[in-house]
Amino acid sequence: MKGRMSDEVWASVVKFLVSLDEHQRVFDSATDQLMISPESPLKEPFYGVTDDLITACSDLAGDHFDSLSWWVYENDFGRNGMDAGADGDIRKIMSYEDLRWLLEVVA
């Protein structure tokens, strides 16, 4: 592994991501029930703050390749089971352990 973050930093990253996942599910459920389109400016404040928090958490974790943003938006917190890695070492990233591996292997 190229880089290794402390267990304390990792615990903070996971706590943030678990909380974000819960808040995003509630927000999406509420806006879906109100039939607010994904492009609506009413969603901008939530996603603007979310982006800022992801950036801050990425800085804390030493994430120079936007892996946390990818985890949240494209891999849907691991539910999409997408592949990622570096230097020919590619894996499905589905769990927080997989995400930590990714953050450390690309560091």
DALIN-V728708 format. One line per field, one symbol per residue. ss: DSSP state (@ for helix, = for strand, . for the rest). phi: phi as a letter, one per 40 degrees, with the letter a starting at -180 (. if undefined). psi: psi as a letter, one per 20 degrees, with the letter a starting at -180 (. if undefined). A space follows every 50 residues. Layout:
ss = ???
phi = ???
psi = ???
//
This chain:
ss = ......@@@@@@@@@@@@@@@@@@@@@@@@@@@.......@@@@@@@@@@ @@@@@@@@@@@.....@@@@@@@..@@@....====..====...@@@@@ @@@@@..
phi = .cbbccccccccccdcccccdcccccccccccccfccdcccccddccccd cccccccccccgccbfcccddccccffgccfccaiafgcbbcbbbccccc dcdcccc
psi = pgqpqqhggghggggghggggghhggghgghghjlpqhipihiggghggg gghggghgghiknijkhgggggggjlkihilqqrbqlinprpnhrhgggg gghhhi.
//
